[in-house]
């Protein structure tokens, strides 16, 4: 097994672990690990296979979408952490405006 194959298998294992842990209410560290693992896979594939077939290209596009969504979640986690540090956290049970829009989106599904 080549070094490239070993690295890809390791990243595949990391991705599987991150995806299994991200369901439910994941910790910010898990979301970060998911994003970085996907980015590493994208870099490795672009390095090792510059000319991709359509099916693999679509898979990478879906992974990129997942990475971008995880990035938005990560940004919110960082911002919430900063707000907590500044003492700007609302009391428990307070409905925030973004929660209302999320509840509407969930009910539409």
Beta strands, then each sheet from edge to edge (+ up, - down):
end
